[in-house]
Amino acid sequence: MAIDKTDTVEVRRKKIEKELHVLLPFISKGHIDETRASTRHCENMIGTTQVPLGIAGPVIFQTINSSHNDSVYIPLATTEGALVASINRGCKALGESGGAIVDVYTAGTTRGPVFYVKSISESKKLDVFLKKHFFTLQKIATSTSHHTILTNIVSRGVGQYRYVRFVYDTKDAMGLNMVTIATDAIVRYIEDNTGIPCLSLSGNYCVDKKPSWMNIIEGRGSTVLAEIVLPEHILRTTLKTTAQKIYEVWMSKCMMGSIMSGAMGHNAQFANVIAALFLATGQDIAHVGECSVGITTAEVRDNNLYMSVYLPDVMVGTVGGGTELGTQKEALQILRVYGGDDGKNKQQFASIVGVAVLAGEISLLASLSEGSLAKAHQKLARGKQI
């Protein structure tokens, strides 16, 4: 079933409900339980802010260890005209090219406290203590929640400070509250048994909600890679361009332009896609600051185009937090990833984020390569839409 741009809002919604066998009463009315939200999600609440919700897709992809394709619609909350249309065109190009290939693995949710040490010797003492007592610290973390599993500890010292990055598997939750509580319990144990004080439960070694080379190198949350080979005829008919033209824009913009400007992310518009998808599905929107730092690559193969995206840091969850709100829960149901307790839904969601980002990169770079970006914004951002 195709979502037609000439459909009314209600007709599009009913098409989605019928195809996916879901009901979208909250999305249709934009209602929120103010009592529940004011006690669990927002202090000093006075009401709600509404953001238009669009749909792109379906997008077709296959995870690297799977034998079948997935096909999902992507809910996107945004006030930027032309964004949903652009991602939708990218989804179409992916589908016509046989679907994207995706690989995803758990990097882990992190919390990174900083300790005060009197000397290099005491700093070394703390590092040895962490390694020697890893399994004890792991048990302490699990005692705060059986969904919180300590998987790794990274520790570095500088002068009078020792920074420790605790890495956790939090199953289907994004888990930042969980790991904060677990780390607090671990820190108290360390202080009691070493006499070394913790200066701050978060010492920016997490690294949470900030662009960071550490998160690029180590990964955080989930790490996702997605790729596609776009055939020449799809480039010509759907994207109105050529492999060489997109490659030249990619090289001059994503690579050289990023180097010249000192940008950490070497991509076209990761933040655009991630923000719209996060807002629609109840993710912590501030994580866009770290999750959008990724890399797009391109290569001409004969007259075809290979494109890939690398997202080392995708902080998402399918349970807890904002996912419990009505419209956000329904958006996750559209993606077929709501709920879960074994981590599989979160991994699937992270895969969808990667594919959506790939679709957005393809469409924007194609538009730039054939000179239609301003024209599209003139038509869709200022034009008359239903």
BALOBA-1460 file (C-alpha; in Angstrom, 3 decimals):
// residues 386
<rec num="1" residu="m" x="0.000" y="0.000" z="0.000"/>
<rec num="2" residu="a" x="1.358" y="3.383" z="-0.990"/>
<rec num="3" residu="i" x="1.035" y="6.535" z="1.068"/>
<rec num="4" residu="d" x="-0.120" y="9.136" z="-1.446"/>
<rec num="5" residu="k" x="0.791" y="12.787" z="-1.049"/>
<rec num="6" residu="t" x="-2.707" y="13.682" z="-2.267"/>
<rec num="7" residu="d" x="-4.325" y="11.801" z="0.640"/>
<rec num="8" residu="t" x="-5.776" y="13.753" z="3.533"/>
<rec num="9" residu="v" x="-4.191" y="13.383" z="6.967"/>
<rec num="10" residu="e" x="-7.055" y="11.155" z="8.112"/>
<rec num="11" residu="v" x="-6.871" y="8.914" z="5.032"/>
<rec num="12" residu="r" x="-3.117" y="8.417" z="5.475"/>
<rec num="13" residu="r" x="-3.585" y="7.540" z="9.142"/>
<rec num="14" residu="k" x="-6.342" y="5.033" z="8.378"/>
<rec num="15" residu="k" x="-4.157" y="3.401" z="5.710"/>
<rec num="16" residu="i" x="-1.386" y="2.910" z="8.266"/>
<rec num="17" residu="e" x="-3.840" y="1.538" z="10.854"/>
<rec num="18" residu="k" x="-5.298" y="-0.913" z="8.331"/>
<rec num="19" residu="e" x="-1.976" y="-2.179" z="6.956"/>
<rec num="20" residu="l" x="-0.209" y="-2.525" z="10.319"/>
<rec num="21" residu="h" x="-3.281" y="-3.657" z="12.282"/>
<rec num="22" residu="v" x="-2.797" y="-0.958" z="14.906"/>
<rec num="23" residu="l" x="-5.011" y="1.770" z="16.338"/>
<rec num="24" residu="l" x="-3.620" y="5.303" z="16.683"/>
<rec num="25" residu="p" x="-6.078" y="7.155" z="18.950"/>
<rec num="26" residu="f" x="-3.434" y="9.293" z="20.662"/>
<rec num="27" residu="i" x="-1.730" y="10.276" z="17.412"/>
<rec num="28" residu="s" x="-5.113" y="11.197" z="15.924"/>
<rec num="29" residu="k" x="-6.004" y="13.537" z="18.808"/>
<rec num="30" residu="g" x="-2.665" y="14.485" z="20.298"/>
<rec num="31" residu="h" x="-3.931" y="13.796" z="23.833"/>
<rec num="32" residu="i" x="-1.649" y="13.182" z="26.811"/>
<rec num="33" residu="d" x="-2.404" y="11.995" z="30.353"/>
<rec num="34" residu="e" x="-1.338" y="15.157" z="32.178"/>
<rec num="35" residu="t" x="-1.489" y="13.593" z="35.649"/>
<rec num="36" residu="r" x="0.844" y="10.750" z="34.704"/>
<rec num="37" residu="a" x="3.162" y="12.958" z="32.658"/>
<rec num="38" residu="s" x="3.509" y="15.571" z="35.413"/>
<rec num="39" residu="t" x="4.528" y="12.943" z="37.961"/>
<rec num="40" residu="r" x="6.896" y="10.903" z="35.779"/>
<rec num="41" residu="h" x="8.124" y="12.964" z="32.837"/>
<rec num="42" residu="c" x="7.953" y="16.708" z="33.434"/>
<rec num="43" residu="e" x="8.123" y="18.883" z="36.557"/>
<rec num="44" residu="n" x="6.058" y="22.097" z="36.849"/>
<rec num="45" residu="m" x="4.005" y="20.910" z="33.883"/>
<rec num="46" residu="i" x="1.541" y="23.415" z="32.407"/>
<rec num="47" residu="g" x="0.490" y="21.567" z="29.239"/>
<rec num="48" residu="t" x="1.958" y="20.110" z="26.079"/>
<rec num="49" residu="t" x="3.675" y="21.220" z="22.890"/>
<rec num="50" residu="q" x="2.541" y="19.529" z="19.709"/>
<rec num="51" residu="v" x="4.748" y="18.809" z="16.714"/>
<rec num="52" residu="p" x="3.424" y="17.606" z="13.336"/>
<rec num="53" residu="l" x="3.982" y="13.888" z="12.717"/>
<rec num="54" residu="g" x="4.688" y="12.604" z="9.231"/>
<rec num="55" residu="i" x="5.310" y="9.142" z="7.828"/>
<rec num="56" residu="a" x="8.033" y="7.984" z="5.427"/>
<rec num="57" residu="g" x="8.466" y="4.649" z="3.732"/>
<rec num="58" residu="p" x="8.061" y="1.842" z="3.821"/>
<rec num="59" residu="v" x="11.808" y="1.332" z="3.980"/>
<rec num="60" residu="i" x="13.228" y="-2.104" z="3.223"/>
<rec num="61" residu="f" x="16.318" y="-3.487" z="4.934"/>
<rec num="62" residu="q" x="17.923" y="-6.699" z="6.112"/>
<rec num="63" residu="t" x="20.127" y="-7.140" z="9.151"/>
<rec num="64" residu="i" x="23.377" y="-8.926" z="8.416"/>
<rec num="65" residu="n" x="22.470" y="-12.056" z="10.407"/>
<rec num="66" residu="s" x="18.912" y="-12.306" z="9.060"/>
<rec num="67" residu="s" x="17.595" y="-14.282" z="6.098"/>
<rec num="68" residu="h" x="14.616" y="-12.042" z="5.360"/>
<rec num="69" residu="n" x="13.853" y="-8.386" z="4.600"/>
<rec num="70" residu="d" x="12.080" y="-6.076" z="7.024"/>
<rec num="71" residu="s" x="9.708" y="-3.400" z="5.756"/>
<rec num="72" residu="v" x="8.698" y="-0.582" z="8.090"/>
<rec num="73" residu="y" x="7.143" y="2.856" z="7.995"/>
<rec num="74" residu="i" x="9.108" y="5.611" z="9.743"/>
<rec num="75" residu="p" x="7.238" y="8.140" z="11.939"/>
<rec num="76" residu="l" x="8.942" y="11.542" z="11.945"/>
<rec num="77" residu="a" x="8.029" y="14.534" z="14.111"/>
<rec num="78" residu="t" x="9.257" y="17.798" z="12.611"/>
<rec num="79" residu="t" x="8.392" y="21.376" z="11.680"/>
<rec num="80" residu="e" x="10.900" y="21.424" z="8.814"/>
<rec num="81" residu="g" x="9.123" y="21.339" z="5.482"/>
<rec num="82" residu="a" x="10.651" y="18.975" z="2.883"/>
<rec num="83" residu="l" x="12.346" y="16.731" z="5.486"/>
<rec num="84" residu="v" x="9.773" y="13.907" z="5.470"/>
<rec num="85" residu="a" x="9.483" y="14.093" z="1.687"/>
<rec num="86" residu="s" x="13.253" y="13.841" z="1.354"/>
<rec num="87" residu="i" x="13.544" y="10.833" z="3.659"/>
<rec num="88" residu="n" x="10.581" y="9.258" z="1.868"/>
<rec num="89" residu="r" x="12.378" y="9.577" z="-1.475"/>
<rec num="90" residu="g" x="15.469" y="7.997" z="0.065"/>
<rec num="91" residu="c" x="13.345" y="5.101" z="1.343"/>
<rec num="92" residu="k" x="11.949" y="4.619" z="-2.161"/>
<rec num="93" residu="a" x="15.447" y="4.515" z="-3.654"/>
<rec num="94" residu="l" x="16.545" y="1.960" z="-1.037"/>
<rec num="95" residu="g" x="13.564" y="-0.272" z="-1.768"/>
<rec num="96" residu="e" x="14.017" y="-0.083" z="-5.530"/>
<rec num="97" residu="s" x="17.672" y="-1.029" z="-5.054"/>
<rec num="98" residu="g" x="16.814" y="-4.215" z="-3.135"/>
<rec num="99" residu="g" x="16.935" y="-2.835" z="0.407"/>
<rec num="100" residu="a" x="19.712" y="-1.758" z="2.729"/>
<rec num="101" residu="i" x="22.012" y="-4.127" z="4.605"/>
<rec num="102" residu="v" x="22.432" y="-3.320" z="8.304"/>
<rec num="103" residu="d" x="24.733" y="-4.463" z="11.083"/>
<rec num="104" residu="v" x="24.112" y="-3.486" z="14.711"/>
<rec num="105" residu="y" x="25.701" y="-4.399" z="18.021"/>
<rec num="106" residu="t" x="25.468" y="-3.312" z="21.629"/>
<rec num="107" residu="a" x="28.120" y="-0.798" z="22.639"/>
<rec num="108" residu="g" x="26.518" y="-0.192" z="26.040"/>
<rec num="109" residu="t" x="25.035" y="2.647" z="28.053"/>
<rec num="110" residu="t" x="27.717" y="4.393" z="30.088"/>
<rec num="111" residu="r" x="28.186" y="6.524" z="33.179"/>
<rec num="112" residu="g" x="31.595" y="8.039" z="33.918"/>
<rec num="113" residu="p" x="32.325" y="9.390" z="37.418"/>
<rec num="114" residu="v" x="35.532" y="11.193" z="38.393"/>
<rec num="115" residu="f" x="37.496" y="10.431" z="41.590"/>
<rec num="116" residu="y" x="39.998" y="12.594" z="43.459"/>
<rec num="117" residu="v" x="43.386" y="10.942" z="43.959"/>
<rec num="118" residu="k" x="46.290" y="12.410" z="45.893"/>
<rec num="119" residu="s" x="49.021" y="10.968" z="43.713"/>
<rec num="120" residu="i" x="49.820" y="8.855" z="40.683"/>
<rec num="121" residu="s" x="50.317" y="5.949" z="43.064"/>
<rec num="122" residu="e" x="46.801" y="6.329" z="44.469"/>
<rec num="123" residu="s" x="45.422" y="6.625" z="40.942"/>
<rec num="124" residu="k" x="47.073" y="3.303" z="40.098"/>
<rec num="125" residu="k" x="45.673" y="1.814" z="43.287"/>
<rec num="126" residu="l" x="42.133" y="2.689" z="42.190"/>
<rec num="127" residu="d" x="42.687" y="1.223" z="38.728"/>
<rec num="128" residu="v" x="43.926" y="-2.057" z="40.230"/>
<rec num="129" residu="f" x="40.973" y="-2.116" z="42.634"/>
<rec num="130" residu="l" x="38.503" y="-1.783" z="39.760"/>
<rec num="131" residu="k" x="40.051" y="-4.689" z="37.843"/>
<rec num="132" residu="k" x="40.368" y="-6.922" z="40.896"/>
<rec num="133" residu="h" x="36.786" y="-6.342" z="42.069"/>
<rec num="134" residu="f" x="35.012" y="-6.320" z="38.686"/>
<rec num="135" residu="f" x="32.672" y="-9.215" z="39.487"/>
<rec num="136" residu="t" x="31.778" y="-7.680" z="42.858"/>
<rec num="137" residu="l" x="30.958" y="-4.390" z="41.150"/>
<rec num="138" residu="q" x="28.931" y="-6.331" z="38.570"/>
<rec num="139" residu="k" x="26.836" y="-7.900" z="41.341"/>
<rec num="140" residu="i" x="26.247" y="-4.489" z="42.922"/>
<rec num="141" residu="a" x="24.972" y="-3.129" z="39.590"/>
<rec num="142" residu="t" x="22.601" y="-6.065" z="39.070"/>
<rec num="143" residu="s" x="21.284" y="-5.683" z="42.613"/>
<rec num="144" residu="t" x="19.836" y="-2.278" z="41.618"/>
<rec num="145" residu="s" x="18.009" y="-3.790" z="38.615"/>
<rec num="146" residu="h" x="18.168" y="-7.251" z="37.064"/>
<rec num="147" residu="h" x="18.048" y="-5.536" z="33.646"/>
<rec num="148" residu="t" x="21.320" y="-3.687" z="34.406"/>
<rec num="149" residu="i" x="24.444" y="-5.712" z="33.614"/>
<rec num="150" residu="l" x="27.919" y="-4.207" z="34.021"/>
<rec num="151" residu="t" x="29.932" y="-5.375" z="31.003"/>
<rec num="152" residu="n" x="33.137" y="-3.321" z="31.025"/>
<rec num="153" residu="i" x="35.155" y="-0.690" z="32.888"/>
<rec num="154" residu="v" x="37.488" y="1.817" z="31.190"/>
<rec num="155" residu="s" x="39.710" y="3.892" z="33.496"/>
<rec num="156" residu="r" x="42.172" y="6.718" z="32.820"/>
<rec num="157" residu="g" x="44.089" y="9.003" z="35.196"/>
<rec num="158" residu="v" x="45.424" y="12.521" z="34.811"/>
<rec num="159" residu="g" x="47.069" y="14.367" z="37.703"/>
<rec num="160" residu="q" x="44.791" y="14.332" z="40.753"/>
<rec num="161" residu="y" x="41.815" y="12.916" z="38.829"/>
<rec num="162" residu="r" x="40.838" y="9.352" z="37.928"/>
<rec num="163" residu="y" x="38.060" y="8.977" z="35.360"/>
<rec num="164" residu="v" x="36.124" y="5.716" z="35.214"/>
<rec num="165" residu="r" x="33.702" y="4.760" z="32.433"/>
<rec num="166" residu="f" x="31.274" y="2.031" z="33.514"/>
<rec num="167" residu="v" x="29.628" y="0.273" z="30.558"/>
<rec num="168" residu="y" x="26.275" y="-1.528" z="30.911"/>
<rec num="169" residu="d" x="23.878" y="-3.661" z="28.931"/>
<rec num="170" residu="t" x="20.402" y="-2.292" z="29.746"/>
<rec num="171" residu="k" x="18.347" y="-4.624" z="27.520"/>
<rec num="172" residu="d" x="15.485" y="-2.765" z="25.758"/>
<rec num="173" residu="a" x="15.708" y="0.374" z="27.896"/>
<rec num="174" residu="m" x="17.921" y="3.261" z="26.861"/>
<rec num="175" residu="g" x="18.851" y="2.934" z="30.511"/>
<rec num="176" residu="l" x="20.510" y="6.182" z="31.548"/>
<rec num="177" residu="n" x="18.540" y="6.383" z="34.802"/>
<rec num="178" residu="m" x="19.287" y="2.705" z="35.449"/>
<rec num="179" residu="v" x="23.041" y="3.086" z="34.997"/>
<rec num="180" residu="t" x="23.105" y="6.261" z="37.075"/>
<rec num="181" residu="i" x="21.521" y="4.423" z="40.004"/>
<rec num="182" residu="a" x="23.816" y="1.417" z="39.515"/>
<rec num="183" residu="t" x="26.931" y="3.582" z="39.288"/>
<rec num="184" residu="d" x="25.940" y="5.482" z="42.419"/>
<rec num="185" residu="a" x="25.818" y="2.196" z="44.339"/>
<rec num="186" residu="i" x="29.176" y="1.134" z="42.886"/>
<rec num="187" residu="v" x="30.777" y="4.469" z="43.750"/>
<rec num="188" residu="r" x="29.680" y="4.191" z="47.385"/>
<rec num="189" residu="y" x="31.288" y="0.731" z="47.566"/>
<rec num="190" residu="i" x="34.538" y="2.060" z="46.049"/>
<rec num="191" residu="e" x="34.670" y="4.980" z="48.488"/>
<rec num="192" residu="d" x="33.986" y="2.721" z="51.482"/>
<rec num="193" residu="n" x="36.688" y="0.231" z="50.498"/>
<rec num="194" residu="t" x="39.434" y="2.505" z="49.181"/>
<rec num="195" residu="g" x="38.931" y="5.827" z="50.955"/>
<rec num="196" residu="i" x="39.185" y="7.551" z="47.561"/>
<rec num="197" residu="p" x="36.383" y="10.129" z="47.171"/>
<rec num="198" residu="c" x="34.210" y="10.591" z="44.111"/>
<rec num="199" residu="l" x="34.025" y="14.238" z="43.040"/>
<rec num="200" residu="s" x="31.114" y="13.811" z="40.649"/>
<rec num="201" residu="l" x="28.924" y="10.898" z="39.600"/>
<rec num="202" residu="s" x="29.254" y="12.208" z="36.051"/>
<rec num="203" residu="g" x="32.698" y="13.490" z="35.134"/>
<rec num="204" residu="n" x="31.986" y="13.896" z="31.391"/>
<rec num="205" residu="y" x="33.699" y="10.569" z="30.780"/>
<rec num="206" residu="c" x="30.352" y="8.938" z="29.919"/>
<rec num="207" residu="v" x="30.242" y="10.914" z="27.432"/>
<rec num="208" residu="d" x="26.551" y="11.883" z="27.657"/>
<rec num="209" residu="k" x="24.770" y="14.266" z="25.262"/>
<rec num="210" residu="k" x="27.950" y="15.842" z="23.904"/>
<rec num="211" residu="p" x="29.947" y="15.263" z="20.713"/>
<rec num="212" residu="s" x="32.913" y="13.097" z="21.651"/>
<rec num="213" residu="w" x="35.729" y="11.273" z="19.933"/>
<rec num="214" residu="m" x="35.585" y="8.707" z="22.734"/>
<rec num="215" residu="n" x="32.030" y="7.769" z="21.786"/>
<rec num="216" residu="i" x="33.030" y="7.595" z="18.127"/>
<rec num="217" residu="i" x="35.910" y="5.237" z="18.944"/>
<rec num="218" residu="e" x="34.363" y="3.185" z="21.788"/>
<rec num="219" residu="g" x="30.725" y="3.422" z="20.721"/>
<rec num="220" residu="r" x="27.791" y="4.112" z="23.040"/>
<rec num="221" residu="g" x="24.287" y="2.681" z="23.227"/>
<rec num="222" residu="s" x="24.132" y="0.781" z="19.943"/>
<rec num="223" residu="t" x="26.577" y="0.980" z="17.049"/>
<rec num="224" residu="v" x="25.004" y="0.755" z="13.589"/>
<rec num="225" residu="l" x="26.327" y="0.381" z="10.052"/>
<rec num="226" residu="a" x="24.047" y="0.474" z="6.996"/>
<rec num="227" residu="e" x="24.902" y="0.238" z="3.292"/>
<rec num="228" residu="i" x="23.382" y="0.083" z="-0.183"/>
<rec num="229" residu="v" x="24.471" y="-0.105" z="-3.808"/>
<rec num="230" residu="l" x="22.269" y="2.213" z="-5.868"/>
<rec num="231" residu="p" x="22.008" y="1.044" z="-9.516"/>
<rec num="232" residu="e" x="22.495" y="3.546" z="-12.311"/>
<rec num="233" residu="h" x="18.840" y="3.460" z="-13.405"/>
<rec num="234" residu="i" x="17.570" y="4.199" z="-9.880"/>
<rec num="235" residu="l" x="19.990" y="7.108" z="-9.613"/>
<rec num="236" residu="r" x="18.709" y="8.419" z="-12.931"/>
<rec num="237" residu="t" x="14.943" y="7.878" z="-12.518"/>
<rec num="238" residu="t" x="14.239" y="8.201" z="-8.775"/>
<rec num="239" residu="l" x="17.062" y="10.487" z="-7.659"/>
<rec num="240" residu="k" x="17.464" y="12.429" z="-10.933"/>
<rec num="241" residu="t" x="21.253" y="12.348" z="-10.832"/>
<rec num="242" residu="t" x="24.334" y="10.174" z="-11.390"/>
<rec num="243" residu="a" x="26.771" y="8.272" z="-9.205"/>
<rec num="244" residu="q" x="29.621" y="10.612" z="-10.097"/>
<rec num="245" residu="k" x="27.661" y="13.752" z="-9.238"/>
<rec num="246" residu="i" x="26.654" y="12.432" z="-5.799"/>
<rec num="247" residu="y" x="30.211" y="11.270" z="-5.168"/>
<rec num="248" residu="e" x="31.594" y="14.728" z="-5.940"/>
<rec num="249" residu="v" x="29.124" y="16.394" z="-3.555"/>
<rec num="250" residu="w" x="29.882" y="13.805" z="-0.864"/>
<rec num="251" residu="m" x="33.641" y="14.347" z="-1.180"/>
<rec num="252" residu="s" x="33.453" y="18.144" z="-1.247"/>
<rec num="253" residu="k" x="30.765" y="18.462" z="1.463"/>
<rec num="254" residu="c" x="30.891" y="15.521" z="3.874"/>
<rec num="255" residu="m" x="34.653" y="14.973" z="3.733"/>
<rec num="256" residu="m" x="36.542" y="18.136" z="2.760"/>
<rec num="257" residu="g" x="33.896" y="20.545" z="4.010"/>
<rec num="258" residu="s" x="33.814" y="18.804" z="7.381"/>
<rec num="259" residu="i" x="37.623" y="18.904" z="7.589"/>
<rec num="260" residu="m" x="37.788" y="22.586" z="6.663"/>
<rec num="261" residu="s" x="35.160" y="23.516" z="9.248"/>
<rec num="262" residu="g" x="36.546" y="21.283" z="12.007"/>
<rec num="263" residu="a" x="33.298" y="19.299" z="12.219"/>
<rec num="264" residu="m" x="33.335" y="16.026" z="14.184"/>
<rec num="265" residu="g" x="30.593" y="14.406" z="12.127"/>
<rec num="266" residu="h" x="31.416" y="13.731" z="8.474"/>
<rec num="267" residu="n" x="27.875" y="13.528" z="7.139"/>
<rec num="268" residu="a" x="25.159" y="15.520" z="5.391"/>
<rec num="269" residu="q" x="22.248" y="15.595" z="7.851"/>
<rec num="270" residu="f" x="22.299" y="12.853" z="10.502"/>
<rec num="271" residu="a" x="20.888" y="15.249" z="13.119"/>
<rec num="272" residu="n" x="17.834" y="16.099" z="10.998"/>
<rec num="273" residu="v" x="16.690" y="12.508" z="10.695"/>
<rec num="274" residu="i" x="17.622" y="11.414" z="14.215"/>
<rec num="275" residu="a" x="15.903" y="14.399" z="15.862"/>
<rec num="276" residu="a" x="12.635" y="13.800" z="13.992"/>
<rec num="277" residu="l" x="12.655" y="10.077" z="14.751"/>
<rec num="278" residu="f" x="13.640" y="10.573" z="18.410"/>
<rec num="279" residu="l" x="10.946" y="13.184" z="18.962"/>
<rec num="280" residu="a" x="8.301" y="10.944" z="17.426"/>
<rec num="281" residu="t" x="9.193" y="7.909" z="19.535"/>
<rec num="282" residu="g" x="9.835" y="9.379" z="22.992"/>
<rec num="283" residu="q" x="13.622" y="9.245" z="23.035"/>
<rec num="284" residu="d" x="15.729" y="11.737" z="24.987"/>
<rec num="285" residu="i" x="16.047" y="14.421" z="22.323"/>
<rec num="286" residu="a" x="19.255" y="15.822" z="23.871"/>
<rec num="287" residu="h" x="21.060" y="12.669" z="22.741"/>
<rec num="288" residu="v" x="20.966" y="14.047" z="19.203"/>
<rec num="289" residu="g" x="24.073" y="16.008" z="20.233"/>
<rec num="290" residu="e" x="26.107" y="12.802" z="20.405"/>
<rec num="291" residu="c" x="24.149" y="10.443" z="18.130"/>
<rec num="292" residu="s" x="24.480" y="12.691" z="15.064"/>
<rec num="293" residu="v" x="28.288" y="12.453" z="15.098"/>
<rec num="294" residu="g" x="28.786" y="9.805" z="12.431"/>
<rec num="295" residu="i" x="30.299" y="9.174" z="9.023"/>
<rec num="296" residu="t" x="28.869" y="8.789" z="5.524"/>
<rec num="297" residu="t" x="30.960" y="7.120" z="2.826"/>
<rec num="298" residu="a" x="30.461" y="6.896" z="-0.945"/>
<rec num="299" residu="e" x="32.152" y="5.150" z="-3.870"/>
<rec num="300" residu="v" x="31.420" y="4.964" z="-7.581"/>
<rec num="301" residu="r" x="31.300" y="1.360" z="-8.789"/>
<rec num="302" residu="d" x="31.037" y="1.363" z="-12.576"/>
<rec num="303" residu="n" x="28.027" y="3.688" z="-12.954"/>
<rec num="304" residu="n" x="26.454" y="2.528" z="-9.706"/>
<rec num="305" residu="l" x="26.934" y="4.148" z="-6.306"/>
<rec num="306" residu="y" x="27.895" y="2.466" z="-3.047"/>
<rec num="307" residu="m" x="26.805" y="4.443" z="0.029"/>
<rec num="308" residu="s" x="27.079" y="3.664" z="3.718"/>
<rec num="309" residu="v" x="26.541" y="5.315" z="7.080"/>
<rec num="310" residu="y" x="28.347" y="4.635" z="10.348"/>
<rec num="311" residu="l" x="26.567" y="5.578" z="13.573"/>
<rec num="312" residu="p" x="28.834" y="4.620" z="16.488"/>
<rec num="313" residu="d" x="26.530" y="6.105" z="19.111"/>
<rec num="314" residu="v" x="22.767" y="5.427" z="18.982"/>
<rec num="315" residu="m" x="21.110" y="5.965" z="22.367"/>
<rec num="316" residu="v" x="17.582" y="4.565" z="22.060"/>
<rec num="317" residu="g" x="15.101" y="2.531" z="24.073"/>
<rec num="318" residu="t" x="11.756" y="0.855" z="23.502"/>
<rec num="319" residu="v" x="10.643" y="0.763" z="27.148"/>
<rec num="320" residu="g" x="10.647" y="3.368" z="29.915"/>
<rec num="321" residu="g" x="10.938" y="7.145" z="29.812"/>
<rec num="322" residu="g" x="9.094" y="8.954" z="27.045"/>
<rec num="323" residu="t" x="8.177" y="5.705" z="25.275"/>
<rec num="324" residu="e" x="5.301" y="5.344" z="27.760"/>
<rec num="325" residu="l" x="3.495" y="8.446" z="26.448"/>
<rec num="326" residu="g" x="0.505" y="7.754" z="24.215"/>
<rec num="327" residu="t" x="1.621" y="9.158" z="20.855"/>
<rec num="328" residu="q" x="5.202" y="7.982" z="21.320"/>
<rec num="329" residu="k" x="4.058" y="4.469" z="22.199"/>
<rec num="330" residu="e" x="1.927" y="4.375" z="19.062"/>
<rec num="331" residu="a" x="4.858" y="5.582" z="16.936"/>
<rec num="332" residu="l" x="6.956" y="2.696" z="18.282"/>
<rec num="333" residu="q" x="4.096" y="0.333" z="17.469"/>
<rec num="334" residu="i" x="4.198" y="1.613" z="13.885"/>
<rec num="335" residu="l" x="7.857" y="0.553" z="13.888"/>
<rec num="336" residu="r" x="6.879" y="-2.762" z="15.570"/>
<rec num="337" residu="v" x="9.457" y="-2.297" z="18.333"/>
<rec num="338" residu="y" x="7.475" y="-1.203" z="21.398"/>
<rec num="339" residu="g" x="8.273" y="-2.984" z="24.684"/>
<rec num="340" residu="g" x="10.547" y="-5.979" z="25.238"/>
<rec num="341" residu="d" x="13.029" y="-7.086" z="27.896"/>
<rec num="342" residu="d" x="15.760" y="-8.977" z="26.024"/>
<rec num="343" residu="g" x="17.308" y="-6.155" z="24.001"/>
<rec num="344" residu="k" x="16.044" y="-7.342" z="20.609"/>
<rec num="345" residu="n" x="13.534" y="-4.517" z="20.112"/>
<rec num="346" residu="k" x="16.169" y="-1.908" z="20.932"/>
<rec num="347" residu="q" x="18.563" y="-3.454" z="18.439"/>
<rec num="348" residu="q" x="15.847" y="-3.479" z="15.777"/>
<rec num="349" residu="f" x="15.027" y="0.146" z="16.542"/>
<rec num="350" residu="a" x="18.697" y="1.115" z="16.285"/>
<rec num="351" residu="s" x="18.802" y="-0.636" z="12.890"/>
<rec num="352" residu="i" x="15.824" y="1.438" z="11.733"/>
<rec num="353" residu="v" x="17.574" y="4.619" z="12.870"/>
<rec num="354" residu="g" x="20.554" y="3.644" z="10.720"/>
<rec num="355" residu="v" x="18.421" y="2.907" z="7.666"/>
<rec num="356" residu="a" x="16.425" y="6.135" z="8.073"/>
<rec num="357" residu="v" x="19.681" y="8.097" z="8.286"/>
<rec num="358" residu="l" x="20.973" y="6.343" z="5.155"/>
<rec num="359" residu="a" x="17.767" y="7.268" z="3.320"/>
<rec num="360" residu="g" x="18.152" y="10.883" z="4.389"/>
<rec num="361" residu="e" x="21.792" y="11.042" z="3.291"/>
<rec num="362" residu="i" x="21.006" y="9.566" z="-0.122"/>
<rec num="363" residu="s" x="18.164" y="11.965" z="-0.829"/>
<rec num="364" residu="l" x="19.881" y="15.151" z="0.360"/>
<rec num="365" residu="l" x="23.147" y="14.443" z="-1.444"/>
<rec num="366" residu="a" x="21.196" y="13.603" z="-4.600"/>
<rec num="367" residu="s" x="19.247" y="16.860" z="-4.319"/>
<rec num="368" residu="l" x="22.421" y="18.882" z="-3.834"/>
<rec num="369" residu="s" x="24.082" y="17.124" z="-6.753"/>
<rec num="370" residu="e" x="21.349" y="18.109" z="-9.196"/>
<rec num="371" residu="g" x="20.603" y="21.523" z="-7.734"/>
<rec num="372" residu="s" x="17.049" y="21.035" z="-6.443"/>
<rec num="373" residu="l" x="17.491" y="21.738" z="-2.702"/>
<rec num="374" residu="a" x="16.262" y="25.344" z="-2.731"/>
<rec num="375" residu="k" x="13.475" y="24.492" z="-5.169"/>
<rec num="376" residu="a" x="12.221" y="21.651" z="-2.946"/>
<rec num="377" residu="h" x="12.171" y="23.894" z="0.129"/>
<rec num="378" residu="q" x="10.434" y="26.637" z="-1.830"/>
<rec num="379" residu="k" x="7.736" y="24.194" z="-2.909"/>
<rec num="380" residu="l" x="7.289" y="22.099" z="0.249"/>
<rec num="381" residu="a" x="8.280" y="24.432" z="3.083"/>
<rec num="382" residu="r" x="6.385" y="27.420" z="1.703"/>
<rec num="383" residu="g" x="3.877" y="25.750" z="-0.567"/>
<rec num="384" residu="k" x="0.361" y="24.502" z="0.128"/>
<rec num="385" residu="q" x="0.175" y="21.005" z="1.593"/>
<rec num="386" residu="i" x="-2.559" y="18.821" z="3.050"/>
